[in-house]
Amino acid sequence: MPAFELRVLDGADCVGGNKIAVSSGGDAVLLDFGINLKRKRDYLLGYRALTVANTLYYYLYSGILPRIRGIYRDDLVGIDERVGEILEKGEPVEASMCIFSHAHRDHYGASGFLSDKIMLAMSRSMRTIMEAMLESSAASGIEAEIFEVRNRIEERREPRERSIAIFEEYSSIPSAPFHVTPCPIDHSIPAAFSFVIEDLSLAYTGDIRRHGALKSLTDRFIERAAGVEYLIIEGTRIDSSIMVREDEVIRDIRRYLEDKVGKLACIIISPADVDRVRSIIQLSEELGRIPVLCPRAAHLIDRLAESGTKIPLPDLRGAGIYFERRSLTGGGYDLESQHYRGWLRKMYADRLDGRKPGALVKAEEISKKQGDYLLILGGLDQVLELAQVRPRPGSGLVVSTSEPHDEEQEIEWARFERWVNLLRLDLRIAHSSGHADRETLIEIINEIRPRVLIPVHTESPQEFQRLAEAGEISCEVLLPSPAKLLRLAK
């Protein structure tokens, strides 16, 4: 095995923002290039930070992006001499490819800043999920330029497509400088992967769990990675031994909603968690309710169906799609209005024309027959839609997403709770994490048996050292930092 260098550019002591550079023999790849959402929230103040001319400078200055030479777009470096001054002091990384583990923004969301000379590698379904979620999100400017780049120096700013390598599960990634095998795993979003780099005896988990519907995939990755010298492992929940299985969540939601006869039932989940969306739709039908999907979830399912994905998708033939009231004319439902974005207008028009399954359902229809529906919303902010439905007091609301884990999210949660109380909703929490708990992480490590462990995506990296000192894991633990270059060899 050749010697190689590893640098964790971000995600060493926080949850998310993974950016890992692996170099050997003059070749290099990046494993993920996500946006550090917590650091971005800590430093982003207002509109000036979002202007294209200043974005890269502010992000480098504040540490939202790492100060590394050789990986950023020439046009963004060229329009601001201050960027060059910052980067000339940084270490160089000459990567030819960035490999994504899954379609959560904290793993791919900063790749719009990457040089268009760096090829992006992902699965076909992962690409579809990224495209659909970007289309339906508020992402704009550089952060939205994942697949197409607009040169900010040229007078004609026609978008230019990036080079993309589509990989298949368990097959070596084409054009990669190393032999990298993508292994599908269990996570809270479809098309999630871990990787084994055979020629470097290195494995990277990405985000991983072993308690969801796809546990067997994680088991197979562990078998594939067994015996590697080096394991880069996520540790989001290394400080918690609480483990709630996905099937337990659905069982608890069922038990709770069975008591809400004649009242509205509503569940808030991530639109990208297709497996849970599918389970909730099935549960709704078993309870004799009509599932009504939020637009973002329906849009993602449409895009995946069009792509021919192998991912099992929900059947929308008996479902409704929530018709948001947005326009100033047509009683609030005029699709010609500018307040309906292109993706949303098309998704609704496909239902009105009968091209896609799922009937459009308005808030006033739900309000009249609240006991007939189960409303599936895609975020805490959509509690405002319930004010249009006007639920009966004591109606059921289940939050099935991750809990707030920083000050800004706690503030958002407090606002959400005010609306819950104003609407007199009966709130419950029912969630299964997309990340392995401490005991499962110990099992994964001991089954893979690496010689060296490198924890990332965690606020408690020292916990891995404590476990090693206590003899619960039998490997050396290297704690990375953005300033530390790890030179590794057999």
C-alpha positions in Angstrom: 0.0 0.0 0.0 1.5 3.4 -1.0 1.9 6.2 1.5 -0.8 8.9 1.4 -1.8 12.1 3.0 -5.2 12.9 4.5 -6.4 16.3 5.5 -9.9 16.9 7.1 -10.6 20.4 5.8 -13.8 20.7 7.7 -16.1 18.6 9.8 -13.4 17.6 12.3 -15.1 18.9 15.4 -18.6 19.7 14.2 -21.7 18.0 12.8 -21.7 18.5 9.0 -19.6 20.4 6.5 -17.5 17.3 5.7 -14.6 18.1 3.4 -11.8 15.5 3.3 -8.8 15.6 1.0 -7.0 12.3 0.2 -3.7 12.5 -1.7 -1.2 10.0 -3.0 1.5 10.0 -5.6 0.5 13.4 -7.0 -3.2 12.5 -7.3 -6.0 13.6 -4.9 -9.7 13.3 -4.4 -12.1 15.1 -2.1 -14.6 13.1 -0.1 -17.7 15.4 0.2 -17.7 19.1 0.1 -20.6 20.2 2.2 -21.6 23.5 3.6 -20.9 24.0 7.3 -24.4 25.1 8.1 -23.7 26.0 11.8 -20.7 28.1 11.0 -22.6 29.8 8.2 -25.5 30.6 10.5 -22.9 31.9 13.1 -21.4 34.5 10.7 -24.0 35.3 8.0 -25.5 38.8 8.8 -27.3 40.1 5.7 -27.6 40.7 2.0 -24.0 41.7 1.4 -22.6 38.3 2.2 -24.9 36.9 -0.5 -23.7 39.1 -3.3 -21.6 37.1 -5.8 -18.6 39.5 -5.8 -18.1 39.1 -2.0 -19.3 35.6 -1.2 -16.1 33.6 -1.5 -14.1 36.4 0.3 -16.5 36.4 3.2 -16.7 32.6 3.4 -12.9 32.3 3.4 -12.4 35.2 5.9 -14.9 33.7 8.4 -13.8 30.1 8.0 -17.1 28.9 6.4 -14.8 27.6 3.6 -11.3 26.3 4.2 -8.3 28.4 3.0 -6.9 25.9 0.5 -5.2 26.7 -2.8 -6.1 24.9 -6.0 -9.7 23.9 -5.4 -11.8 27.0 -6.0 -13.2 28.4 -9.2 -10.8 30.7 -11.2 -13.5 33.2 -11.9 -14.4 33.7 -8.2 -10.8 34.0 -7.3 -10.1 36.4 -10.2 -12.9 38.9 -9.4 -11.5 39.7 -5.9 -7.8 40.3 -5.3 -8.4 39.8 -1.5 -9.4 36.2 -2.2 -6.0 35.5 -3.8 -4.2 37.2 -0.8 -6.0 34.8 1.6 -5.4 31.7 -0.5 -1.7 32.3 -1.2 -1.1 31.6 2.5 -3.1 28.3 2.4 -1.9 24.8 1.7 -2.3 23.5 -1.8 -4.6 20.6 -2.8 -4.7 19.5 -6.4 -7.8 17.4 -6.6 -9.2 15.9 -9.8 -12.5 14.6 -8.4 -15.0 15.3 -5.5 -17.0 12.2 -4.5 -20.3 12.7 -2.7 -21.7 10.3 -0.1 -25.3 11.5 -0.3 -27.6 14.4 -1.1 -27.7 16.3 2.2 -26.4 19.9 1.9 -23.9 19.5 4.7 -22.1 17.0 2.4 -22.4 18.6 -1.0 -23.7 22.2 -0.5 -20.4 24.0 -0.9 -19.4 22.4 -4.2 -20.6 25.3 -6.2 -17.4 27.0 -5.2 -15.2 24.2 -6.5 -13.1 24.6 -9.6 -14.9 23.4 -12.7 -11.8 21.3 -13.4 -12.8 19.1 -10.5 -15.1 16.3 -11.7 -18.1 15.6 -9.4 -18.9 11.9 -8.7 -22.3 10.7 -7.5 -24.9 8.0 -8.3 -27.7 8.7 -10.8 -30.4 8.8 -8.1 -28.2 11.0 -5.9 -28.0 13.5 -8.7 -31.7 13.5 -9.2 -32.3 14.1 -5.5 -29.8 17.0 -5.5 -31.4 18.6 -8.6 -34.9 18.3 -7.3 -34.1 19.6 -3.8 -32.1 22.5 -5.3 -35.0 23.4 -7.7 -37.5 23.5 -4.8 -35.2 25.2 -2.3 -34.2 28.8 -1.6 -30.6 28.1 -2.8 -29.3 30.8 -5.1 -26.1 32.3 -6.5 -22.9 30.3 -6.2 -24.3 27.7 -3.8 -26.9 26.7 -6.4 -24.3 26.2 -9.1 -23.6 22.5 -8.5 -24.2 21.2 -12.0 -23.9 24.3 -14.1 -21.4 27.1 -13.6 -21.9 30.7 -14.8 -18.5 32.4 -15.3 -18.6 35.7 -13.5 -15.7 37.2 -15.5 -16.8 36.6 -19.0 -19.3 39.1 -20.6 -21.5 36.3 -21.8 -22.5 34.4 -18.7 -24.1 31.3 -20.3 -24.1 28.4 -17.9 -21.5 25.7 -18.5 -22.1 22.1 -17.4 -19.7 20.6 -14.9 -18.1 17.3 -15.6 -20.0 14.5 -13.8 -19.0 10.9 -13.1 -22.0 8.6 -12.4 -21.0 5.7 -10.3 -22.8 2.4 -9.7 -22.9 0.5 -6.4 -20.0 -1.9 -5.7 -18.3 -0.8 -9.0 -15.1 1.2 -9.1 -15.8 4.9 -9.7 -14.9 5.8 -13.3 -12.1 8.4 -13.8 -11.1 8.3 -10.1 -7.4 8.4 -9.5 -7.8 5.6 -6.9 -9.8 2.4 -6.8 -12.9 3.7 -5.0 -15.8 1.3 -4.4 -19.1 3.0 -3.4 -21.2 0.8 -1.1 -24.9 1.8 -0.5 -25.8 2.1 3.2 -28.7 2.9 5.5 -29.3 6.6 6.2 -32.2 9.0 6.4 -32.1 9.7 2.6 -32.0 7.3 -0.3 -28.9 6.9 -2.4 -26.5 7.2 0.5 -23.0 5.6 0.3 -19.9 4.7 2.2 -16.7 4.1 0.3 -13.7 1.8 0.3 -10.5 2.9 -1.3 -8.8 -0.4 -1.8 -5.4 0.7 -3.0 -5.0 2.9 0.1 -6.7 0.5 2.5 -9.0 3.3 3.6 -12.8 3.4 4.2 -15.1 6.4 4.8 -18.6 5.9 6.3 -20.2 9.1 5.2 -23.4 9.4 7.4 -24.4 5.9 8.5 -26.9 4.0 10.7 -27.9 0.4 11.3 -31.4 0.7 12.6 -33.4 1.7 9.5 -35.2 -0.2 6.7 -31.8 -0.7 4.8 -29.8 -2.1 7.7 -28.6 -5.0 5.5 -26.8 -2.5 3.2 -24.8 -1.2 6.1 -24.0 -4.8 7.1 -22.7 -5.4 3.7 -20.5 -2.3 3.7 -19.0 -3.4 7.0 -18.1 -6.8 5.5 -16.6 -5.1 2.5 -14.5 -2.7 4.7 -13.4 -5.3 7.2 -9.6 -5.3 7.7 -8.8 -1.8 6.3 -5.9 0.0 7.8 -7.7 3.3 8.1 -11.4 4.1 8.9 -12.9 7.6 8.6 -16.1 7.4 10.7 -18.9 9.8 11.4 -19.6 10.4 15.1 -22.7 12.5 15.2 -24.2 10.5 18.1 -21.1 9.1 19.7 -22.3 10.7 23.0 -25.7 9.0 23.0 -26.7 5.4 23.4 -30.4 6.1 22.6 -31.5 4.1 19.5 -35.0 4.2 18.1 -35.7 2.0 15.1 -37.6 3.2 12.1 -40.4 0.6 12.6 -40.8 1.8 16.2 -41.4 5.3 15.0 -44.2 4.2 12.6 -45.7 2.1 15.4 -45.8 5.1 17.8 -47.3 7.4 15.2 -50.0 4.8 14.5 -50.9 4.5 18.1 -51.1 8.3 18.6 -53.1 9.0 15.4 -55.7 6.2 16.1 -57.0 8.4 18.9 -57.5 11.5 16.7 -60.8 10.4 15.1 -62.7 13.3 13.6 -59.7 15.6 14.0 -56.9 16.7 11.7 -53.7 14.6 11.7 -50.4 16.2 10.5 -46.8 15.0 10.3 -43.7 17.0 9.7 -40.9 15.0 8.0 -38.0 15.7 5.7 -39.2 15.6 2.0 -36.0 13.8 1.1 -36.6 10.9 3.5 -38.4 9.0 0.9 -38.6 5.8 2.9 -40.4 7.5 5.8 -42.7 9.3 3.4 -43.6 6.0 1.8 -44.3 4.5 5.3 -46.5 7.4 6.4 -48.5 7.2 3.2 -49.1 3.5 3.8 -50.0 4.2 7.4 -52.4 6.9 6.4 -54.3 4.5 4.1 -54.4 1.8 6.8 -56.0 4.4 9.1 -58.6 5.2 6.5 -57.2 8.7 5.9 -56.2 10.4 2.6 -52.5 11.3 2.7 -51.8 14.8 1.4 -48.2 15.4 0.5 -46.4 18.8 0.7 -45.3 20.0 -2.8 -41.5 19.5 -2.3 -42.0 15.8 -1.4 -44.3 15.3 -4.5 -41.8 17.1 -6.7 -38.9 14.8 -5.6 -41.0 11.7 -6.1 -41.9 12.9 -9.6 -38.3 13.5 -10.5 -37.2 10.2 -9.2 -40.0 8.4 -11.0 -39.0 10.1 -14.3 -35.3 9.1 -13.7 -36.1 5.4 -13.6 -34.6 5.0 -10.2 -34.4 1.7 -8.4 -35.5 3.4 -5.1 -38.9 2.1 -4.0 -41.2 5.1 -4.4 -44.5 5.9 -2.7 -47.6 5.2 -4.8 -49.4 8.6 -5.2 -52.5 7.2 -7.0 -54.6 7.4 -3.9 -52.8 10.4 -2.4 -53.5 14.2 -2.5 -51.0 17.0 -3.1 -51.4 20.1 -1.0 -52.3 23.1 -3.2 -50.7 26.1 -1.7 -52.5 29.4 -1.9 -50.0 31.9 -3.3 -51.5 34.2 -6.0 -53.2 37.5 -5.6 -55.8 36.6 -8.2 -57.9 33.5 -9.0 -58.9 33.1 -5.4 -55.3 32.5 -4.5 -54.8 29.6 -6.9 -53.9 31.2 -10.2 -50.9 29.2 -11.6 -50.0 32.0 -14.0 -49.0 34.1 -11.0 -45.3 34.8 -10.5 -45.7 33.6 -7.0 -45.7 30.0 -8.3 -42.1 29.1 -9.1 -41.5 27.0 -12.3 -41.1 23.7 -10.6 -44.2 24.2 -8.5 -46.4 25.4 -11.4 -45.4 22.3 -13.4 -46.0 19.9 -10.5 -49.5 21.4 -10.0 -50.3 21.5 -13.8 -49.3 17.9 -14.2 -52.1 17.0 -11.7 -54.7 19.3 -13.2 -54.0 17.8 -16.7 -54.0 14.3 -15.3 -50.4 13.6 -16.4 -49.3 12.6 -12.9 -51.0 10.8 -10.0 -52.3 12.6 -7.0 -55.2 15.0 -6.7 -54.7 18.6 -5.7 -56.2 19.4 -2.3 -56.8 22.9 -0.9 -56.7 24.0 2.7 -60.4 24.7 2.7 -61.2 21.2 1.6 -59.2 19.7 4.4 -60.8 22.1 6.9 -64.3 20.8 6.0 -63.4 17.1 6.5 -60.5 17.2 8.9 -60.9 13.6 10.1 -60.5 12.3 6.5 -56.9 13.6 5.9 -53.3 13.1 7.1 -51.3 16.1 6.0 -47.6 15.5 5.4 -45.6 18.7 5.7 -41.9 19.3 4.9 -40.6 21.6 7.7 -41.4 23.5 10.8 -42.2 26.7 8.9 -45.1 24.9 7.2 -47.1 25.1 10.4 -48.3 28.4 8.9 -50.3 26.3 6.4 -52.2 24.8 9.3 -53.5 28.3 10.1 -55.2 28.2 6.7 -56.7 24.8 7.5 -57.8 26.0 10.9 -57.6 22.6 12.7 -60.0 21.7 15.4 -58.6 22.0 19.0 -56.7 19.0 20.0 -55.8 18.0 16.4 -52.7 15.8 16.2 -49.3 17.1 15.0 -46.2 14.8 15.0 -42.7 16.2 14.4 -40.6 13.4 12.8 -37.4 15.3 12.1 -34.1 15.8 14.0 -34.3 17.9 17.2 -32.8 21.5 17.3 -29.0 21.3 17.9 -27.9 24.9 17.9 -29.1 28.3 19.2 -30.7 29.4 15.9 -32.6 26.2 15.5 -33.8 26.5 19.1 -35.1 30.0 18.4 -36.9 28.6 15.3 -38.4 25.8 17.5 -39.6 28.4 20.0 -41.5 30.2 17.2 -42.9 27.0 16.0 -44.2 26.1 19.5 -45.9 29.4 19.7 -47.9 28.6 16.6 -48.6 25.1 17.9 -50.1 26.6 21.1 -52.0 29.3 19.1 -53.5 26.6 16.9 -54.2 24.4 20.0 -52.5 21.4 18.5 -51.5 18.3 20.4 -47.8 18.0 19.7 -45.8 14.7 19.7 -42.2 13.9 18.7 -41.5 10.7 16.9 -38.2 10.3 15.2 -35.5 7.8 14.3 -32.1 9.4 13.7 -30.2 9.0 10.4 -27.1 8.4 12.5 -25.8 5.5 14.4 -25.8 5.7 18.2 -22.7 5.1 20.4 -23.2 1.4 20.8 -23.7 0.8 17.1 -20.6 2.9 16.3 -18.6 0.7 18.6 -20.0 -2.4 16.9 -19.1 -1.0 13.4 -15.6 -0.2 14.5 -15.0 -3.6 16.1 -16.4 -5.5 13.1 -14.3 -3.5 10.6 -11.2 -3.7 12.9 -9.2 -0.8 11.5 -5.7 -0.1 12.8 -6.3 3.6 12.8 -9.6 5.4 13.4 -10.2 9.0 12.2 -13.5 10.5 13.6 -15.3 13.3 11.7 -18.8 14.8 11.7 -18.9 15.0 15.5 -18.8 17.6 18.3 -17.3 14.9 20.6 -14.2 13.5 18.9 -12.5 12.9 22.2 -15.1 10.3 23.1 -13.5 7.9 20.6 -10.2 8.3 22.4 -11.9 7.6 25.7 -13.4 4.4 24.2 -10.0 3.3 23.0 -8.4 4.0 26.4 -11.2 2.0 28.0 -10.5 -0.9 25.7 -14.0 -0.8 24.1 -12.4 -0.3 20.6 -9.0 -1.8 19.7 -7.4 0.8 17.4 -5.4 4.0 17.4 -7.5 7.1 17.3 -6.2 10.1 15.3 -8.1 13.3 16.0 -8.0 15.5 12.9 -8.1 19.2 12.6 -8.1 21.6 9.5 -4.5 22.6 10.4 -3.2 19.0 10.7 -1.9 17.1 7.7 -2.0 13.3 8.4 0.7 11.4 6.6 -0.4 7.7 6.6 1.3 4.6 5.5 1.2 0.9 6.3 
